[in-house]
Amino acid sequence: MPILNKSKVLTAMSLFYASGQVAVVMRLKLYQRDDCPLCDEALAVLAAARVPDFDSVWIDDDDVLETRYGMRVPVLRDEVRKVELGWPFNANKVQRWLLSHGDFRRS
């Protein structure tokens, strides 16, 4: 499962996270900065939480994202539900957030 995609292109990918008989549709992005130790730590936490694929978005050199996220990074955002999880978070908190904010549909 790739967790690093250093493309600055804001592309969205539909992700499907299967849990039993329920499928959760998400489009996840991790907003971060270059050379950010907290962002590196967040990547390790997301790997430990077994988060489905997500896009990494660097806010450096983007005035709109800089204004929106500034010093709040790292921030995990579900573009489908328009909800965010800001730092600090651990693997358990990430898993609870994913389940509580998913778009649940019976498979």
BELQUI-V732402 format. One record per backbone hydrogen bond with DSSP energy under -0.5 kcal/mol. CO is the residue of the C=O (numbers start at 1). NH is the residue of the N-H. If there is no record, write none. Layout:
# BELQUI-V732402
co->CO nh->NH
co->CO nh->NH
This chain:
# BELQUI-V732402
co->3 nh->5
co->5 nh->56
co->9 nh->11
co->15 nh->17
co->15 nh->26
co->16 nh->18
co->17 nh->24
co->19 nh->22
co->21 nh->107
co->22 nh->19
co->23 nh->25
co->23 nh->105
co->24 nh->17
co->24 nh->26
co->25 nh->103
co->26 nh->15
co->27 nh->79
co->28 nh->55
co->29 nh->31
co->29 nh->77
co->30 nh->57
co->31 nh->74
co->31 nh->75
co->32 nh->59
co->33 nh->36
co->35 nh->37
co->36 nh->40
co->37 nh->41
co->38 nh->42
co->39 nh->43
co->40 nh->44
co->41 nh->45
co->42 nh->46
co->43 nh->47
co->44 nh->48
co->45 nh->49
co->46 nh->51
co->47 nh->50
co->55 nh->30
co->55 nh->57
co->56 nh->58
co->57 nh->32
co->57 nh->59
co->59 nh->62
co->62 nh->66
co->63 nh->67
co->64 nh->68
co->65 nh->69
co->65 nh->70
co->66 nh->70
co->69 nh->72
co->70 nh->73
co->72 nh->87
co->74 nh->87
co->75 nh->31
co->75 nh->77
co->76 nh->85
co->77 nh->29
co->77 nh->79
co->78 nh->82
co->78 nh->83
co->83 nh->78
co->84 nh->86
co->85 nh->76
co->90 nh->94
co->91 nh->95
co->92 nh->96
co->93 nh->97
co->94 nh->98
co->95 nh->99
co->96 nh->100
co->97 nh->101
co->102 nh->104
co->103 nh->25
co->105 nh->23
